[in-house]
Amino acid sequence: MSFFKKIVPFFFCIFLLGGCYEDTVEITLNFDGSGTIKQKMVFSERFMVAAEENKGSQNIPLANKEEIVKKIGSAIEIKSFKQTDLPDGGVVIEFEGTFRRPEQFFLSDYCREQIKLRIAPVGKSKAAIYCDMKNSDSGPNLTQLYGLVKGLYINRIIHLPWKIEKTNGRIEQSKNTIGWTTDLRNKHGLANTKRFIEGLDQGNGFAIFDASKLKFALPLKSVGSLEKTAADEKDESTESTSFDAKVVWISTKKKMQAENAGKVETSDLELGVEISWDESCNPTGFGRPVLLNLSDDLNKDLVKDPAGYQSRVSPREQQNRKKELIIKAKTPSQNAKKLKQLKGSIEVITDVVKEKVVLQNIQELVGKETTGEPALDKLNFKVKSIQGTKLEIEIDGGSKKITSITMFKNDGSKVKKGGGMGYGDKYTYDFREVISKVNKCELEVIVSENTVTVPFSLEEIPLP
C-alpha cells in the first residue's frame, strides 16, 4: 500500500493530530549497487499518545527503536541509532546504515513498503528510480488532510553516481541528486504537493538515467529471505526447488467511449500466477504475490502496490498440489502490444508447528505482561481485557498465530463463539455468551514456521 493508504485511515479515525509526523530519508547509491541511508523521523507528543493507544496497528508509522529495527531486518546494516525524547513528549529518531548489494535493500519490505522506492530497467539502455508518494484512493483529499494533520512532512532524497536525464522530481547538486516531497506544513507546501499528487503523474515519482555504467543487472532478482543465515539459505534453496510458480494467464478489460466509438481504452490488467509443489511438500499458506518488475513494450512501468492478504491452502488445493493467485498491475499504454521483463515472487509458508496451551486462570491474566506459558510468552501474548462477551488479546503476528481458541464454562461445556475483528497484533474475539466470569481458555498457537520465497518471471508476453 502507498504511504497515504497506510497513514490516512489512522488520521481519518482520530482526527486533528496537529503537527504530527516528519520523515526524511536520504540515500546514496553507488555504481555497484551498494549504498548508504540516513533516516530522521520526528513524532509530536500528540502522535506518540495516539500511537501508544493504537499500538500494533498497521496504519501507524513505526515510532520506537524495537519496531523499526525489526522492520528493517537485514535490508541495511545499522551503523548508528539515536532516539531523543523532546521536552513536550515528542520523539526524534535518527539512524544511519549501509547495504552491500541492491537486492539486499531494494527488494526488502522496508524499502518497498516503508520508503516506497524501486529501481527498474527502462528499455534496453536506461534505468529508473521510482518513488511512490501518491494519495489514497479513499479517505480525505489533500486539502482535507491538511486541515486534519497540518505538519505532515515526507521527504525522499536520492544521490546517484550518474546524471539524471529525465524526472518529475527536483534535481540538485550537479544533476545527480533527486528528491520528492509531501509537505503539509503550510499553504505553499500544500500547493506544491497538490500539483504533484493530483497532477498527471498522480504522485508517482521517477528519475531516468543511463544504465550502461551499472555494475549490477536489472531487473533485480529475488534472492529469497534475507533474514536467514547462510546455513538456513542453503536448506531453503533445496526446499524452494520443490515449488514452482509461473504466470498462466493475463487479462485486460477494454472500454469504448460512447461519444467516440473509434477510441478504445485498455484497463484493469491482471495476471494469474499458479504455484505448484511436490508430493513431499505440505504448504499451509501463501503471502500475497509481490510484483518486482513489469513494463510494456512502450517502456511504461506497470508495477502496482501489492494488494491482498495471506491465504491458506484448501483441502482441494492440497490434493491437486497447486494454487492460483492473482496480481493486479497498472493499465498498459494505449498502443502497447506486449508485456516485458515480468519478475515477482511468492512467499510460501511450510513446516508449521502448533502447540496447545490451556489457561486455567485467564481472568487473572488481564493486564499482565506474562502468562507463565512459554509458548505464549515467546509470542508476547497478553490478555488486554475480558468484558461482557468480548475477549481482547495481543500477540505477535495477530490472530494469524492463533489457529483455534475455546472458552470453557465451569461445567466443562464450550462457550459458543461469534465473530472477531482486529488489526496488527491486536484482536477481539466475540462470543455468544458472557465470558466475564469464565476462567478456562484453550488455545492452539503457531510456535514456529518456515517460509520459502518462490520466484516467477516472463521475458515477454503478448497483450490480449
N, C-alpha and C positions, 0 to 999 in steps of 0.2 A: 504494500500500500504506500501511497505517496506520503510525504511528511504531513500534509494537511489532512489526509484521510486518517492519519494516526492521531493528530492532535485536536482537530475540530470537534469530534464528538465529546471529548472531555470538556473543552471550553464551553461548548454549547449547553452542557448539562449544569455546570456550576456557575457560569456567567462571571463577569466583572472581576477577573483576577488582577486587573491593573497591570503595571509594568512587570510582566511575569517571567519572561524567558528570553535569553540571548544565547546564541550558539554560533561560534566561529570555528571553521575548520580550514587549516592551511596545509596543503600537501605539496611536496616536491618530488617529482617523478624523474628518474634517470633513464638513459638510453637502454640499459639492460633490464628495466622493469623494477628495479629496487627503488626505495624511496624513504621519505620521512613524513611524519604527520604531527601536527600540533592541533589540539582542540581545547577551546575555552568555552565553558558554559556558566552562565550567571542565572541563578534562580532567586526570585524575590521571596520575601517572607510569606506572602500570600500563596505563592506556588508551593512552597515547602509544606505549608499546612494542608493544602488540598491534596498534595502528593501522598502525605502520610495517611490521610483519611482514605484515599483510594489506592493504597499500596497494593501492588500486584496487577493493576490494570494495564492492559496492553496499549491503552490510549494515552499514556503519560510518558514523556521523555524520562530516561533514567536519571536519578538525582542523587545517587551515592556511589562511593567507590566500589563496593562489593558488586552491585548490579552492573556497573559499567565494565569492570574488569571481566565479569562473567560473559557479558555480551560480546566484548572484543574477542575473547577466546585467543586463538593463535593468529588472528588477522594481522596483528602487529606485535612487535616485541616492545613492551613498555619500558622506557628508559627513566622517566620521572613522572611522578603523580603528586599533585598538590591540591588539598581541599582547604579552603579558607571560609570560616564562619563569619558572616558580616554582623555588625552590631545590631542591625534591625531584625535579625533572624534569617536573613537570606544566606545563600551559599554560593561560592565561586569554586568551580572545579577546573583545573588545568592539567593536561598531561601531554607528554611527547613520546613518540615511538618510532620504530623503523620497521620496514618489511624488506625481505631479501629477493622476492620474486613477485611478478604481477599477479599470479594466480592466488598467492597467499592473501593478498589484500583485496583485489577487485572481485574475486568470487566469494568472498566471505559474506555472511549475513550482516555483519557490522557495516560493511561498505554498501551493500545493496539495499538494506532496509533502513539503516540509521542515517548514513551520509547521502545515500541516493546517487552514487556515481557508477558509471560503467565506462569501459574502453572497448572499442569495436572497430573492425575494418570498414572502410568506405570505398567500394570498388576494389581495384587491384593495387593501387599505389598510395591510397590515402587511409587515414585512420581518424577516429574522433573520440573525444571525451564527452560523455553525455551526463548532464546533471538535472535531476528531476526536482523542480521547485513548484510544481503545479498545484492548483487549488483542488479541493474536494468536489466531487460531483453532487454532493448533498450538503445540507447544513448552511450556515451563514455565508453570504458572499464576502468579498474582501472589505467592503465599506462597513458592513455589519460587524465583521470580525474586528475591525479597527476600533469600533466602539466598545466591544467586549473585552479585548485583550490588548489595548494600546501598550506598546512596549515590546511586542514580539519582534525579534531581530534574528534572521538566519543569514549567515554569510559563508560562502564557499570560495576558496582561493586555491588555484592550481598553478604551480610553477612547472613549466615544461622545458626540456632541453632543446626545443626546436621552435621555429617561428610558426605562429598560428596564421593560417591562410584565410579562414572564414569562421565567424562566430556570431552569436546573438548576445554574448556577454560583454563585459567591459575588459578591454585589453590594457595591460600595464607593463612597465619595465621591459623595454626593447622588444615588445610584441611577442613575448613568450610566457607571460603571466595572464591568466584569465580568471574572471570572477563573476559570480551571480549572487544577488542579494534579495531577500524578502525583508522589507523594513516597514514596520507598522508603528514606529516611534513618533512620527509626526506626519503632517499633511503632505510634505514634499516626498517623504519615503513612501507613503501610501500611493501617491500619484505614479511614481516610478514603478512600484510593484504592480499596480493595476495594468499599466501599459504592457508589462512583460507577461503576467499570468493570464490576463484577459485578452491579450493580443493574438496575433496569428500563430505564434509558437506555443501558446497555452501553457507557458511555464516550463517547457522542455528545453533546457539549455544544451547547447552544443558548441564544440570547438574543433574544427577540422584542421589537420596538419599532414605534412608529408611523412609517410610511414617507411620510406626507404632506408632510413638510418636506424630503425629499431633493431635491437639485438634480441628480440623475442618475437614469437609468432602470434598472429591474430587470425581468427578469434581464439581467445584463451580456452584451454581445455580443462575441464573439471578434473581435479586430482584426488577426488574423494574427500573424506572427512579430514580436515586439517587439525582436529583436536586430538588425534590419536598419535601414539608413539610409533616409532619405526617398526617395532615388533607387531603392534596392532595392525598397521597398514599392510604388512606382509600377509597376515592372516586374512585381512579384509579383501585384499586383491584376489586371493584364492576363492573366497566366497562370492565375490562380485561376478566372477565368471559363470556362476550358476544362474545368474539373472541376465535377461536381455530386454532392452527397451528399443522400440522402433516406432517411427511415425507411420500409421496405417491409413490415414485419410486426412484431407484438408477440406474445409468448407467455407464458402463465402456466400453472402446474400447480395443480390443486385436489385437496385430500385431505379425506376424510370420516373422522371418528373412529369406530372400531368401537363404542365404548361410547355414542356419541351420534350416531345415524345422521342426525339432522337438522342437525348442525353441520358446515359445510363451510368449510375454510380455504384461502386463496389463498397461493401461494408461488412462488418462482423466476421472477421477472419478467425476461424477456429481450426485447431489441429487435434487429431486423435492420436494418442500415444498408447501403444499396447506394451505392457510389461509382462514377461513370462518367466517361468522358473523351472528348475529341475525337480524331479521327484524327491530328491533328498532335502529340498528346502521347505521351510514352513513359515513363510512370511505372515505376519499378523496385521500389518498396516503399511500405509504409504504416506509420505509427506506430499504436499502439493508439488506438481511439476514446476521446475524452475527453468525459464527460458533465458539462456545466457546470450544468445546472439541470433538475429534473424533480420534479413533485409530483402527487398525486392530487386528486380533487375534494373531499376532506376535509382538504386542506392538509397532508398528511403529506409530508415531504421524502423523496425516493426515490433521491437520488444516492448511489451506492456507490463505494468505492475502485476506480479503474481496474485492470483485470486484463488479462493477455495480453501479447504481445510484438510487436515489429516483424515484419511479414510481407512476403514478397516476392510479386511478380506472376508467376503461372504463364503458360506459353505460351498456354493456353486462355483465361485471363482477358485476356491482352493482345490476343488475337484478337477476343474479344467486347467488349473495351473496358469492362469492368465487373468489380467485385469486391464480395463481400458480407462484411461484418464484423459481429460480434455484441457487443452491450453488455449487461452484467448490471446490474440495478438492485435496490433493496430491495423487499421484499414490500409491496404496497399495503395500505391499510386494509381491514379485512374487508368493509365495506359500500361500498367505493369502486366507482364505475362508470366513471370517466374518468381519463385522464392529462392533465396540463395543463403548458403552458409548457416543453416539452421543447426544450433547446438543447444543442448539443455541437459538436465539431469533430474533424477527422481531419487529421493531418499526412501529406502526400504527398511522397515523395522522387522527384525528377526530375533530369535533366541530370547523370547520374553520369559522372565522368571517371576512368578507370582507367589505371594505369601499371604496366608490368612492370619488376621490378628483379631483377638477378642478383647474389647474394653469392657470390664465389669462395672466401672465407676465413671462413666462418661460425663455425668453431671458435675463431678468434682474436677474435671479437666478443663472446664470452661475458663478461658483466660490464662491457662498455664502455658509455660514455654516448652514443657516436655510431657510426654505421655508415659514415659518409662518403658515403652516398647521400642527396641532398636530399629525394627523395620520402618516404623512411623517416624521416629526421631531422625533417621537418616534422610527422610524426605521433608523434614521440618513441618511435620503435620501438627496442626493446632486446632482446637475446638474454639471457635470465636464466640458462638452464642447458641443457646437452645431456648427458643421462645415459641410457645404455642405448638404449632405443627411443623416448625421450621428448624433445621439444623444447619448452621453456617460453619464451614470449615475453611482452613487454608492449608495448602500443600504444594510443594514444588512440582510444577507441571500441571497443576489444577486437576479437574475431575478426570482427565485422561489417565491419571495414575491410579485411579480407583476403579476397579472393574466390577465391584459389587459392594453394596452396603445394606445391612439389615439391622433394624432395631427390634429388640425382643421385650415383650411385656413381662411382668413379674410371674405370670403363669406359664411362660415359655413360648407363647404364641407370637407370631410375627406381626409387627405393625405394618399396615398396608401403606405402600408407597404411592406418592403422587408424582409430580414432575420435579424439575430442578432448573436452575439457571445460575450463571456466573460469568466471570471474565478473569483473565490472568490466572493467578494462583488461588483465587477465592471462588467458592462455590456454595450455593444454598440448596439443600435437599428439602423438598416439601412432602410431608406425609399426610395421610388422610385422617389421622388421629392425633390428638395432643400427645407430645412426647416430652413435655417439661418435667415429668417425673420418671421417665423411662431411663434405666441405668445401663442395660447391656446393649452393646453395639458390636456387630461383627463386620469387618471389612476385609476385602481382598484387594491387595495393592500390588502394583508392578514395582519390584525392588531392583530389577536390572533388565536391560535390553540392549541389543546390538543394532547398529544401523549400518547400512551399506549404500553408498552413493552409486547409482547406475546411470551412465551417460547415454544419450541418444543424439543422433546427428543425421543430416542430409546435406549434401553439397548443393543440390539443385532439385526443384520440383515445380512442374507447371501449375499455374493457377487455373482453376476450373472456369 
